[in-house]
Amino acid sequence: MPSKREATAIDREDIRAWHHRGMSPRLLIAVAAVALGMAAAGCNGSEDESERAAPPPRTEPKTQTESAPAKRSPGPARTRGAPSVSTVATGLEAPWEIAFLPDGRALVTERPGRVRLLSRDLKLREEPVAEVDVSAIGESGLLGLAVDPRFKRNRFVYLYRTAQTGNEVLRYRLEGDRLEEDARILDGLEAAPIHDGGRIHFGPDELLYVSTGEAGNPSFAQDPGSLNGKMLRLRDFRGEGGRPEIVSRGHRNVQRFDWQPGTGRLFATEFGPDANDEINIIRRGQNYGWPDAQGDQGAPRFVPALVDYEDVIAPSGATFISQPGSTWTGGFLLAALRGEQLRLVSLDGDRVTGDQALFEGRFGRLRTVVEGPDGAIYALTNNTDGRGSPKEGDDRILRIVPPRGRGRR
């Protein structure tokens, strides 16, 4: 295991300020515990802990949408040479997730508590479709979003947010161009200014999967009675929700996962502390080691990482390239915050055959990457989240067209 550096404690002035903002006693206790947990676990980590970030202010949205192609070709978007990048929209505030609706529009979350709508012709609507009450402190706030597989029938959309009482998943219904809250389907998740997980995604089994962080308390990851530091699966998401199934444990902070086309294997990215950012293949009932083991260590008691990044890159969003006709097809594409890059991981089944950095340093921090219905890749920058160096126009939605060719399916 790598050596640990002593983490910077959360000071009393922070706690007073958060109390003044109305943070609940339960969340205040979690904040105070983070300092002890960070020191104990060497929490100087890959994304966040080496410097504490102020939460982004909740302001009125200002968005400038740049020119983008209004017509889409009948097949997946591909270039004849190098991949091309265009800016679809600018002026977002700490965007966290983008998910496409069946009609080709997309919903985008902003961490201070807004959901934005991107039209089929890639124009970002000025007025939010929802404004959600959140506790946006540090890494917390409005995070993941998922669209129900039966959306055409039920109009359901799911959001992961940090409330005063902790992290939770809410069900909304899209009525016209407004999201209306329908039900709370998952709660009881501890929240903190760090390690809130927050990604939600429907699997091939059409069940709702949720990643949770250990909220700055590493012991949660190994505690079978805690829902923190876990990969979860929820069955009654269209009903009352209830307690989810624990798919795997021993996670520090999983922020994206996707299923490999053809095999159905579940891949996930995970933040390490001083090093050991990971890509893991998630298997039901398995233990991924945190805080007792990390990276490619810990076998046979724990599952070692498929990929162990010794240099910190902070892998957040990730997606498989599933549509045909590109040299990227079949690859696992991840977005890196600290690394300020995309990485294309080539695979032969569960064996890594390549790992290439793309656009390094060109767009700053990259939070999320998703394959769109048109075959292009949509990425969210995160330079306004308190840890980046924003440029004019940040944050942005980028549209990346992959190169034409034959990839591995």
N, C-alpha and C positions, 0 to 999 in steps of 0.2 A: 504494500500500500504506500502511496505517497505521503510525505511528511505533511503535517497540518500547520498552518500559520494561525496565530491567535486572531480570532475575529473581533471586529470592532463592536463593542456593546451598544445597544440602543440606549441613549441617554435619557435623563429625567425630563429634559425640556421637550423631547419628542413626545413622551407619554403625556405630559401636561397639555401639549398642543392637541394631541389626538383626543384626549378627554374633553377639551374645550369644544372640539368639533362634534362631540356627541357619540363617540365610540362607546359601545356597551361595555360593562365591567368584564363580561366573559372574553371579549376580544382584547381588552386591555391586559387581562391576565396572560392571554396568548402572546401578546407583544412583549411583555416583560420576560416571558419564558424563552422567547427567541434568543435573547442575548446569551442566556446560559446554554441553550442548545447549540448555538453557533460555535461557542468556544469549545464545547465538549466534542462536537463532531467535525471540527476543522472546517467550519462553514465559511469559506472565503471565496466562494464558488464561481462556477463557470459563467453564470449569467449576471449575478446580481450582488453577492454579498460583500465584495471588496469595496463597494461604495454604496451608501444608502441613497435612494432616489426619492425626491419629493413627488407626491401624486400629481398627475396632470390636472390643471384647473378645469372645472366644468364650465365651459363657455359656450356661447352660441356658435353653431357650426359655420365655418367659412370654407367654401369649397369652390375651386376652379377646375372645371373639367376641360382637358385638352382634347384636340381632335383625335378621333379613333375611328377605326373602320366600322361603318354602319352596316355593311353587308357581310355576311359570313359565307365562306365557300362551302359547298356540299360535303366535302370531306374534312378530316382534321387539318387544322392550320399547320403548315410546314414551310420552312424556308429552303432555298436551294443551296445556301451556303451556311455561314455561321448563324447561330440563333439571333433573332432580332428582339429588341425591347422597345416598347412604347409606354408612355405614361397615360393611363386611362383617366385618373382623377387625382387632384391635389388638395391640400388643405385639410386632411383628416387629422384627428387627434387621437394618438395612440391606438390605431386600429388593431384588432386582435384576431378576428376570424372573418372569413368570407365563405358563404355556402350558397350554391345555386339552387334556384327553384326549378320545377319541371318545365316552366315556360321560357327558361333561359335568362330570367332576371336573377339577381343575386342580392343577398342580405349581408351586411357588413356590421360587425360590432365595433364600437369605440369604448375603450376601458372606462372613461368617465360616466358611461351609462346611456349611450345612444345606440340605436340600430338604424342604419342607413340603407337605402334601396338603390341598387345599380340596375339601370334599365337594360333591355336586350341590345340596344345600340350603344351600350357602355357609357351612359350619361348618369352621373351621380345626382340623385335628387337632393335638393337643398334641405328640405324639411325632413327630420327623422320620422321613421314609421313607428318608433317607440322611444320613450325616454323612461329608463328603468332606474329606480332608486338603488344606489349601490354605496358601499363603503370602499372608495377607491384610494387605498393607502398602500404605498409601495407597489407590489405586484398585483394587488387585488383589485376588484372592480367587476365590470361586465366583461366576461371572457368568452367562453365557447358558445357555439350555436350549431344546431343540427335541424335538418328538415325531415319531417316524418316521411317514411317510404310510401305512405298512403296519403300524401299531402293533397292530391287532387280530389280526394273524397272528404278528408277531415280538416284540411287547412292548418294542421298543427305544426308549430315551430317550437324548439326547445332552447332555453338559454341557461347558461351557468353564470351565476353572479355571486358576489360577496355582499351579504347583508350585514346588519349590525350584530346579528346573532351567529353568523358563520356563513360558510359557503353552502349553496343550494342550487337545485335545478328546478326551473319553472317551465310550465307548458303555456304557450301562447297560441292564439288562433289569428290568422291573417284575415281580417275583415276589410275588403276593399284594399286600401293602401295604408291600413293601420294594423299594428299588432295589438291585440287585446289579451290581457292576462286571463288565463283559464284555471290553472291549478298549480300548486306546489307539489312536485312528485318525489323530491329527494331533499332531505335536510340532515342535520346531525353531523355535518362536516366541519371540523375545526378550520378556522381561518387565521391568517397572520399576514404581516407585510411581505413575507417571502413564502415561496413553495406552496402555492395554492393550486397547482395542477391546472384544471379548468377546461380540458378538451373533452368534447362530447361528439360521438360519431356513431352512426348505425352500421352494424356489421352485416355480413352476407346472410346471417340468420334473421335479419330484420329486428334485432334487439338493440337496445340503446346501451352503449359502452361509455364509461365515464372514467377519466383519469384524475386522481387526487394526489396532491403533494402532502408531505408530512408536516406542513405548517411550521417549520422551524423546530420541530420536536422529533428528532430521529427515532425515538422509541416507538412512535406511532406506527412506523413502517413495518415493524415486526409484531405488533400487538394484534392478535386475531380479533380482539373485541373492538378495534378502532377501524373506521372506514378511511382513515387517512393513510397516505403512502401506499395506495392500492390501485389496481385496475378493477373496476366494478362493471357489472352487467345488470341492467334493470329490465324486468319483464312486463310489469304492469304500468308502463309509461303512459298508456292511453286511459288508464283508470286512476286509482289513487296513489300509485307508485309503491310506497312501502320500502322495506329494507332490501337492498340489492344483494346479489350474489358477489362474493369476492372471487375474482378470476385469478389474480396473482397478488403477491405482497412483496415487501422488501424494496419499495421504490422511494426514491428521494423526491423527484419532481418530473413526472412524465408530462410533456406538453404537446405531443402529437403521436398519432398512431394510424396505421392503415393496413389493409389486407393485400397480400401479394396476389396478383391475378394468376389464376390457374391452379394455385396450391391452397389458397385460403389461409396461409400463415399470417399471423398478426405480428407486425413489426412496430416498434415504438422507439422514439428518441427520449433520452433522459439526461438531465443535467448532473454532472459530477460536482465535487467540491473544488479543490485546487486544480484538479485534472480529472481524467477518467470520465469525460462525457461519453455517452454510450448510445449504441443502437442494439436493441434486444429483440429477440423473437419471443413473444409472450405465449406461454403454454399454461393451460388451466391447472391450478393447484400448485404452481411452482413458486419458489422464493428467490428473489433477485438480489438479496444480500444486504442492502443498505439497512443500518450503518455498519454491519459487521464485515462486509466485503464490498468491493467496488471494482469496476472495470472488468478485466478478464480473469480476476482472481475468485477464489471461493469454492471451486468444485472439489468434491462432489456434493457438498451440503447445499450450495447455492448455484444458481445458473449463471455462468460467466457471460459477459457481454459478447455479442457477435462482432461488434466493432468497438474498440476502446481508443478514444482520442486522448492522447497524453497532453497535447496542446489544447488549451481551452478554446472552444468555438461557440459554446452555448447553443446546441441544436434545439430549435423550437418546432416550427411547423415542418410537416413532411407529407409526401404523397407518392404513390406509385404512378408511373406513366403507363397508362393502360391502353390508350388508343394507338392504333397501328401507324406505320409509315414514317417513324423517326428513329434515328440512331439512339435516342434516349428511351425508346419503348422498352418496358420491362424493368427500367431502373427505378431506384428509390431516391427521390429528390428531396433534400432537406434544406431548410432555411436556418441560417446561423445568425445569432444576435451579436455576440462578442466577436465572432469571426468575420462578420460583415460580408457574407458570401452565401451562395448556394453550393451544395455539394451533391454531385451525382454519383450514387453508389451503384455499381453494376453487380449483378448477382447471377449465379448459376444455381438455381434452387436456393439453398441456404448457405451457399459459399460465395464469399465476396471476391470478385474478379477485378474490380477497379474502384477507385475513389478519387474523383476529380473535383477541384475547386473551380467555381464559375463566378464571374463578375466580382471578384474579390475587391472590396473597398469601394466599389463603384456607386452603390446606392445606400451605404450605411447599414444600419441594423435591419435585419430581415426577420420578421416574426412568423409569417404564415406563407405557405405555398400550397396551391390547390390546382388540380387539373380541371379546366373548364369543359363544358359540353362541346365547345368548338375545337377542342384539342390543344388550345393554347394553355399556358401556365399563368396563373394569376398569383402575384406575390404582394404582400403588405409590408411596407417599411415601418420601422418603429423608432424613429429618431426623435419624436416628441414625448417619449415615455419617461423622461427624466434622466436617462443614462446616455442618450445619444448626443450628437452635435447637429441640430436641425439646420437645414438649408432652406432657402426660400422655396415654398411649395410643399414642404414636408407637412404631414406624412402623405404617402402616395399609394395608389393601386397601380401596379405594373402588370403589363401583359407581355409575356415572353412566348415567342413562337419558336418551337424546337426545330432543329435541322432535319431535313428529309433524309431518309435512309432506312435501313433495316436494323431493328433492335432485337433483343432477345425477348420472346414472349413466355 
